[in-house]
Amino acid sequence: MKFLFRSSDGLCIPQALRVKSEGNQVRLSIQSPGYDKMGDGLIDKTTDFGKAVEWADVVVYDVKADGPLPAEADDVCKLKPTVGASALGGDIERDRDVGIDFARRSGVKVPDMQRFHGSAAFAKAREYLADKPRTVDWVLKINGKAPDGVGTFVSKDGRSGAIRMLKHWEEMYRAYNIRPDFIITQRIEGCEISTEGWFNGKDFSCFNHTIERTKFFPGDLGEKVGCCGNVVWATDRESPLCQKLLVPLISELAGKLVGPLDVNVIIEKSSNEPVFLEYSPRFGYDAIFALMELFESDFGEFLYQVAQGLSAMPKLSASFVGDVRLTVPPFPAKSSKDGGGECEGVPIFGLSKAFDPHVHTMEVMLDSDDQFVTSGPHGCVLSVSARGDTPRDAQQTAYDRLDKIHIPNMRYRNDLVEAIGNIYDDVSATGWLERPGQATPVSIFQSLSGRRR
């Protein structure tokens, strides 16, 4: 089969290489400027997207919710079987109000959120917090474009901390001349987990869970960078979280989405109920790389079946998969300070020219000597994954594989074995991973391994 991967920024290269390794013809089209060197020498690229659509049997979208590709995907799906994006998906991820309303209609518990936008946003936000309990902690979340350095803020010293951060945000938005748009919600104590299913336009399949860490430094310190590492494992439709979070969405999604839909929730400590946080109706990084490691059947055939609206029943391992992301400077900055391309052309040691299903190259290319080097532009280089009988085993094996790779100034979190393993234990203790009459997965696998790392 012929697959055309259409990407905002080239981060789907691992998926494209997996599909290519299965004997398919693959081309890659990258929409955003500045990412054009990613995958050079590893994958065929096209700059004529229209002709590539005519050529393809299946078009696979890898998108940013705030770009033009979700709407483009709705047009392309009228021409060719298409998977991975839609205008609806972009809306429920990009606009928190839309996402919250979508979740509320499905019967999921949603947090008490207030949106503030426009010229009076900060004055109204301070007024909103003024009569709230002094000791309650609050979360500030951006909703759209924001100044550099402005992201999710979680207060740890009650109302006063949130008000002080609002003052800082106001100065930043004014300096960057950006219209403010943000959310305020009360901080929820609990443990986070994501539940995903793949929707073929009519129904879900390929259910799975993800636990990830998003802060850049060990101990969950530093800025959020999307993902530093995760553990993924397969589940099924009867899973309590799938029944709660995904199955009720079927009628709302019918005919409007083809591809993965991930629902991120926090199991609230006080109520032991899942509380909605956000939707990710696209390939989730780096969870999609870990999910591919679970596939014991062809990933390309699965994408084709989902795009065609067929009942896709891939063969998946019963293992856990751990994944660790490796970066180089200037990541997580958006670009080099001096524009000199410090993350381009850096030698990468320890990679094989043969396809390796455990190594997922993103900002990687071959140089003029046919050697692996970093391609830039940001320094998000690759991730490494591995299976295991427990989350801790899977994560440790991923670290063992990562030891064989070396890049000057490379960086990764080295605490994920326990950081993710402990969260898995906490989620298991809530009972939301159990089925009636069945022990929790952690109990089963601990009895098999007889130890914890």
C-alpha positions as CSV (number, residue, x, y, z in Angstrom):
1,M,0.0,0.0,0.0
2,K,1.0,3.6,-0.5
3,F,0.9,5.9,2.6
4,L,1.2,9.6,2.7
5,F,2.1,11.1,6.1
6,R,1.0,14.7,6.4
7,S,2.7,16.4,9.4
8,S,2.7,19.8,11.1
9,D,6.4,19.4,12.1
10,G,7.7,15.9,11.2
11,L,7.2,14.2,14.6
12,C,5.4,11.3,12.9
13,I,8.7,10.1,11.3
14,P,8.8,7.0,13.7
15,Q,5.3,6.0,12.5
16,A,6.2,6.5,8.9
17,L,9.4,4.4,9.3
18,R,7.5,1.6,11.0
19,V,4.9,1.5,8.2
20,K,7.8,1.5,5.6
21,S,9.5,-1.4,7.4
22,E,6.4,-3.4,6.9
23,G,6.9,-3.3,3.1
24,N,4.7,-0.3,2.2
25,Q,5.5,2.7,0.1
26,V,5.7,5.8,2.2
27,R,6.1,9.6,1.6
28,L,6.2,12.4,4.0
29,S,4.9,16.0,3.6
30,I,5.9,18.5,6.3
31,Q,3.7,21.6,6.5
32,S,5.6,24.0,8.8
33,P,8.8,25.7,7.6
34,G,11.9,25.1,9.6
35,Y,11.4,21.3,10.0
36,D,12.3,20.4,6.4
37,K,15.6,18.6,7.3
38,M,14.0,16.1,9.7
39,G,14.2,12.6,8.4
40,D,16.5,13.5,5.4
41,G,18.0,10.3,4.1
42,L,15.6,8.1,6.1
43,I,12.2,8.7,4.4
44,D,11.0,9.9,1.0
45,K,9.6,13.4,1.1
46,T,7.3,15.4,-1.1
47,T,6.7,19.1,-1.6
48,D,3.7,18.7,-3.9
49,F,1.0,17.6,-1.5
50,G,-1.8,17.6,-4.0
51,K,0.0,15.1,-6.3
52,A,1.0,13.1,-3.3
53,V,-2.7,12.8,-2.3
54,E,-3.5,11.5,-5.8
55,W,-0.7,8.9,-5.4
56,A,-1.6,7.7,-1.9
57,D,-4.0,4.9,-0.8
58,V,-4.1,6.3,2.7
59,V,-3.4,9.7,4.1
60,V,-2.2,9.8,7.7
61,Y,-2.3,13.1,9.6
62,D,0.0,14.2,12.4
63,V,-1.2,17.7,13.4
64,K,-1.0,20.6,15.8
65,A,-4.5,21.5,16.9
66,D,-4.0,25.2,16.4
67,G,-2.8,24.9,12.8
68,P,-4.5,24.6,9.4
69,L,-4.2,20.8,9.1
70,P,-7.3,19.6,11.0
71,A,-9.6,21.5,8.6
72,E,-7.5,20.3,5.6
73,A,-7.9,16.7,6.8
74,D,-11.7,17.1,6.5
75,D,-11.3,18.1,2.8
76,V,-8.8,15.3,2.0
77,C,-11.0,12.6,3.6
78,K,-13.5,13.3,0.8
79,L,-10.8,12.2,-1.7
80,K,-8.9,9.4,0.1
81,P,-9.2,7.2,3.2
82,T,-7.8,9.5,5.9
83,V,-6.9,9.0,9.6
84,G,-5.5,11.2,12.3
85,A,-7.2,14.6,12.3
86,S,-10.5,16.6,11.9
87,A,-11.8,20.0,12.5
88,L,-13.8,18.7,15.4
89,G,-10.7,17.2,16.9
90,G,-8.9,20.5,16.6
91,D,-11.7,22.3,18.2
92,I,-12.0,20.1,21.3
93,E,-8.3,20.2,21.9
94,R,-7.5,23.8,21.1
95,D,-10.5,25.5,22.8
96,R,-10.8,24.5,26.5
97,D,-14.4,25.8,26.6
98,V,-15.4,23.5,23.7
99,G,-13.5,20.5,25.3
100,I,-15.2,21.0,28.6
101,D,-18.6,21.2,27.1
102,F,-17.9,18.1,25.0
103,A,-16.9,16.2,28.1
104,R,-19.8,17.4,30.2
105,R,-22.3,16.2,27.5
106,S,-20.7,12.8,27.7
107,G,-21.4,12.6,31.4
108,V,-17.8,12.9,32.7
109,K,-17.2,15.0,35.8
110,V,-15.6,18.3,34.8
111,P,-13.8,20.8,37.1
112,D,-15.3,24.2,37.9
113,M,-13.5,26.3,35.4
114,Q,-13.8,30.0,34.6
115,R,-12.5,31.5,31.4
116,F,-11.2,35.0,31.2
117,H,-10.3,36.8,27.9
118,G,-10.2,40.2,26.4
119,S,-9.0,43.6,27.7
120,A,-10.6,43.2,31.1
121,A,-9.5,39.6,31.6
122,F,-7.0,40.2,34.5
123,A,-9.3,42.6,36.4
124,K,-12.2,40.1,36.2
125,A,-9.9,37.3,37.2
126,R,-8.7,39.1,40.3
127,E,-12.3,40.0,41.2
128,Y,-13.2,36.3,40.8
129,L,-10.5,35.2,43.2
130,A,-11.1,37.9,45.7
131,D,-14.0,36.2,47.5
132,K,-12.6,32.7,47.2
133,P,-11.2,30.8,50.3
134,R,-7.7,32.1,51.2
135,T,-6.1,28.7,51.6
136,V,-7.5,27.0,48.5
137,D,-4.9,26.4,45.7
138,W,-5.6,27.4,42.1
139,V,-4.4,26.5,38.6
140,L,-4.0,29.0,35.8
141,K,-4.0,27.6,32.3
142,I,-3.5,29.3,29.0
143,N,-6.2,29.0,26.3
144,G,-4.6,29.9,23.0
145,K,-1.6,32.0,22.1
146,A,0.6,33.1,25.1
147,P,3.9,34.9,25.6
148,D,7.1,32.9,25.8
149,G,7.5,31.6,29.3
150,V,3.8,31.7,30.2
151,G,2.3,28.2,30.8
152,T,0.3,26.3,33.3
153,F,0.8,27.6,36.9
154,V,-0.2,25.7,40.0
155,S,-0.4,27.7,43.2
156,K,1.0,26.1,46.3
157,D,0.3,29.0,48.7
158,G,-3.4,29.5,48.2
159,R,-5.2,32.4,46.7
160,S,-2.4,34.9,47.1
161,G,0.0,33.0,44.9
162,A,-2.5,32.9,42.1
163,I,-3.2,36.6,42.3
164,R,0.5,37.4,42.3
165,M,1.0,35.2,39.2
166,L,-1.9,37.0,37.5
167,K,0.0,40.3,37.9
168,H,3.1,38.7,36.3
169,W,1.0,37.3,33.4
170,E,-0.6,40.7,32.9
171,E,2.8,42.3,32.4
172,M,3.9,39.6,30.1
173,Y,0.8,39.7,27.9
174,R,1.1,43.5,27.7
175,A,4.8,43.4,26.8
176,Y,4.1,40.8,24.0
177,N,0.9,42.7,22.9
178,I,-1.1,39.4,23.0
179,R,-4.8,39.3,23.8
180,P,-5.2,37.4,27.1
181,D,-7.2,34.2,27.1
182,F,-6.8,31.9,30.1
183,I,-8.6,29.5,32.5
184,I,-8.7,29.5,36.3
185,T,-9.7,26.3,38.1
186,Q,-9.3,24.9,41.6
187,R,-6.4,22.5,42.1
188,I,-7.5,18.9,42.3
189,E,-5.6,16.4,44.4
190,G,-5.3,12.9,42.8
191,C,-3.4,10.9,40.2
192,E,-3.5,11.4,36.4
193,I,-4.0,8.8,33.7
194,S,-4.9,8.9,30.0
195,T,-7.3,6.6,28.3
196,E,-7.2,6.3,24.5
197,G,-9.3,4.6,21.8
198,W,-9.0,4.6,18.0
199,F,-12.2,5.7,16.3
200,N,-13.0,4.6,12.7
201,G,-15.9,7.0,12.2
202,K,-18.4,4.6,13.8
203,D,-16.8,2.9,16.8
204,F,-13.6,2.6,19.0
205,S,-10.9,-0.1,19.0
206,C,-7.3,-0.4,20.2
207,F,-8.0,0.8,23.7
208,N,-5.0,1.7,25.8
209,H,-3.8,3.7,28.9
210,T,-0.9,6.0,29.4
211,I,0.9,7.4,32.4
212,E,3.5,10.1,31.6
213,R,5.8,12.7,33.1
214,T,5.9,16.1,31.5
215,K,8.3,18.1,33.6
216,F,11.8,18.5,32.2
217,F,13.8,17.7,35.3
218,P,13.8,14.7,37.7
219,G,11.5,15.1,40.7
220,D,8.9,16.8,38.4
221,L,10.9,20.1,38.5
222,G,11.2,22.6,35.7
223,E,8.9,23.5,32.8
224,K,6.4,21.3,31.1
225,V,7.8,20.0,27.8
226,G,4.9,17.8,26.5
227,C,6.5,14.5,27.5
228,C,9.8,13.2,29.0
229,G,8.7,9.6,29.3
230,N,5.7,7.3,29.7
231,V,4.3,3.9,30.2
232,V,1.6,2.5,27.9
233,W,-0.4,-0.7,28.1
234,A,-3.4,-2.1,26.2
235,T,-6.8,-2.6,27.7
236,D,-10.3,-3.3,26.2
237,R,-13.8,-1.9,25.9
238,E,-14.9,-3.3,29.3
239,S,-12.2,-1.4,31.2
240,P,-14.0,0.9,33.7
241,L,-12.2,4.0,32.3
242,C,-13.1,3.1,28.7
243,Q,-16.7,2.7,29.6
244,K,-16.7,5.9,31.5
245,L,-14.7,8.2,29.2
246,L,-14.8,6.8,25.6
247,V,-17.9,4.7,25.0
248,P,-20.4,7.5,25.8
249,L,-18.7,9.6,23.0
250,I,-19.5,7.3,20.1
251,S,-22.7,9.1,19.0
252,E,-21.1,12.5,19.3
253,L,-18.1,11.5,17.2
254,A,-19.9,9.5,14.5
255,G,-18.9,10.8,11.1
256,K,-16.8,13.6,12.6
257,L,-13.5,11.9,13.7
258,V,-11.2,9.1,12.3
259,G,-8.2,8.4,14.4
260,P,-7.0,8.3,18.1
261,L,-8.8,10.1,20.9
262,D,-7.0,10.3,24.2
263,V,-8.9,11.5,27.3
264,N,-6.7,12.8,30.1
265,V,-8.3,12.7,33.6
266,I,-7.3,13.0,37.2
267,I,-8.7,10.4,39.7
268,E,-9.9,12.8,42.4
269,K,-8.7,11.8,45.8
270,S,-11.7,13.0,47.7
271,S,-14.4,11.4,45.4
272,N,-12.4,8.7,43.7
273,E,-14.0,9.9,40.4
274,P,-12.3,10.7,37.1
275,V,-12.3,14.4,36.6
276,F,-11.8,15.6,33.0
277,L,-8.6,17.5,32.1
278,E,-8.2,17.6,28.3
279,Y,-8.7,15.7,25.0
280,S,-5.9,14.9,22.6
281,P,-7.5,13.8,19.3
282,R,-4.2,13.1,17.5
283,F,-1.0,11.1,17.8
284,G,0.2,11.7,21.4
285,Y,3.9,12.0,21.9
286,D,5.7,9.9,22.9
287,A,2.8,7.6,23.8
288,I,2.2,6.7,20.1
289,F,5.8,5.3,19.9
290,A,5.2,3.2,23.0
291,L,1.9,2.0,21.6
292,M,3.6,0.9,18.4
293,E,5.9,-1.4,20.4
294,L,2.8,-3.2,21.6
295,F,1.8,-4.1,18.0
296,E,2.5,-7.7,17.1
297,S,0.6,-7.2,13.8
298,D,1.2,-4.6,11.1
299,F,0.7,-1.0,12.2
300,G,0.2,0.1,8.6
301,E,-2.6,-2.4,8.1
302,F,-4.2,-1.1,11.3
303,L,-4.1,2.5,10.0
304,Y,-5.6,1.4,6.7
305,Q,-8.5,-0.4,8.5
306,V,-9.2,2.6,10.7
307,A,-9.1,5.0,7.7
308,Q,-11.5,2.7,5.8
309,G,-14.0,2.6,8.6
310,L,-13.4,-1.2,9.1
311,S,-13.4,-3.0,12.4
312,A,-9.7,-3.0,13.3
313,M,-8.6,-5.8,15.7
314,P,-4.8,-5.5,15.9
315,K,-2.8,-8.2,17.8
316,L,-1.3,-6.4,20.8
317,S,1.2,-7.6,23.5
318,A,-0.1,-8.0,27.0
319,S,3.1,-6.3,28.3
320,F,3.7,-2.7,29.5
321,V,5.9,-0.5,27.3
322,G,8.2,2.2,28.8
323,D,9.5,5.1,26.7
324,V,12.2,7.7,27.5
325,R,12.8,10.8,25.5
326,L,16.3,12.0,24.7
327,T,17.0,15.7,23.9
328,V,19.9,18.1,23.3
329,P,20.2,21.9,23.8
330,P,18.5,24.2,23.2
331,F,15.5,22.1,24.0
332,P,13.1,22.9,25.6
333,A,13.7,26.4,24.2
334,K,12.0,26.9,20.9
335,S,15.3,27.8,19.0
336,S,18.9,28.5,19.5
337,K,19.6,31.8,21.2
338,D,22.0,32.9,18.5
339,G,20.3,31.3,15.6
340,G,23.5,29.3,14.9
341,G,21.8,25.9,14.8
342,E,23.4,24.3,17.8
343,C,21.1,21.3,17.6
344,E,21.8,20.6,13.9
345,G,24.5,18.3,12.7
346,V,25.5,16.9,16.1
347,P,26.8,13.3,15.7
348,I,24.6,10.5,17.1
349,F,26.4,7.3,18.1
350,G,24.9,3.9,18.6
351,L,22.1,3.9,16.0
352,S,21.8,1.1,13.5
353,K,21.0,1.6,9.8
354,A,18.6,-1.3,10.0
355,F,15.1,-0.4,11.2
356,D,14.9,-0.7,15.0
357,P,11.4,-0.8,16.4
358,H,12.7,0.3,19.8
359,V,14.3,3.6,18.7
360,H,12.0,6.4,17.5
361,T,13.9,9.1,15.6
362,M,12.4,12.6,15.4
363,E,15.0,15.4,14.8
364,V,17.4,13.0,13.1
365,M,18.9,12.9,9.6
366,L,21.8,11.4,7.6
367,D,24.7,13.7,6.8
368,S,26.8,13.8,3.6
369,D,28.8,10.9,5.0
370,D,25.7,8.8,5.5
371,Q,26.0,9.1,9.3
372,F,23.3,9.8,11.8
373,V,23.3,13.5,13.1
374,T,20.7,15.7,14.7
375,S,18.6,17.8,12.2
376,G,17.1,20.4,14.6
377,P,15.4,22.8,14.9
378,H,14.7,22.4,18.6
379,G,16.7,19.4,20.0
380,C,13.9,16.9,20.5
381,V,16.0,14.1,19.1
382,L,14.5,10.6,19.7
383,S,13.0,8.3,22.2
384,V,13.7,4.7,23.2
385,S,11.1,2.1,24.2
386,A,10.9,-1.4,25.7
387,R,8.4,-4.0,27.0
388,G,8.2,-5.4,30.5
389,D,6.0,-7.4,32.8
390,T,5.5,-4.3,35.0
391,P,5.7,-0.6,34.5
392,R,9.0,-0.5,36.4
393,D,10.5,-3.4,34.4
394,A,9.5,-1.8,31.1
395,Q,11.0,1.6,32.0
396,Q,14.2,0.1,33.3
397,T,14.6,-1.9,30.1
398,A,14.1,1.2,28.1
399,Y,16.9,2.8,30.1
400,D,19.2,-0.2,29.4
401,R,18.6,0.3,25.7
402,L,19.2,4.0,25.9
403,D,22.6,3.4,27.5
404,K,23.8,2.2,24.0
405,I,23.1,5.6,22.4
406,H,25.4,8.6,22.9
407,I,25.0,12.2,21.7
408,P,27.2,15.1,23.0
409,N,25.2,17.1,25.7
410,M,22.3,14.6,25.6
411,R,19.7,14.9,28.4
412,Y,16.9,12.7,29.7
413,R,15.1,12.1,33.0
414,N,16.7,9.3,35.0
415,D,14.0,8.9,37.6
416,L,11.1,7.5,35.6
417,V,11.2,3.9,36.9
418,E,9.8,5.0,40.2
419,A,8.2,8.3,39.2
420,I,5.8,6.5,36.8
421,G,5.7,3.2,38.7
422,N,4.5,5.0,41.8
423,I,1.7,6.7,39.9
424,Y,0.7,3.4,38.4
425,D,0.4,1.9,41.9
426,D,-1.7,4.9,43.0
427,V,-4.1,4.5,40.0
428,S,-4.4,0.8,40.6
429,A,-5.3,1.5,44.3
430,T,-8.3,3.5,43.1
431,G,-9.9,0.4,41.6
432,W,-10.4,2.1,38.2
433,L,-8.1,-0.5,36.5
434,E,-10.0,-3.5,37.8
435,R,-12.8,-5.5,36.2
436,P,-15.4,-7.3,38.2
437,G,-14.0,-10.4,39.8
438,Q,-10.4,-9.6,38.6
439,A,-7.3,-8.6,40.5
440,T,-5.7,-5.3,39.5
441,P,-3.0,-5.6,36.9
442,V,-0.3,-4.5,39.3
443,S,-1.2,-7.3,41.7
444,I,-1.0,-9.9,38.9
445,F,2.4,-8.7,37.6
446,Q,3.9,-8.2,41.0
447,S,3.1,-11.8,41.7
448,L,4.8,-12.8,38.5
449,S,7.9,-10.8,39.0
450,G,8.1,-11.2,42.7
451,R,9.8,-7.9,43.1
452,R,9.7,-4.2,42.6
453,R,12.5,-2.1,41.2
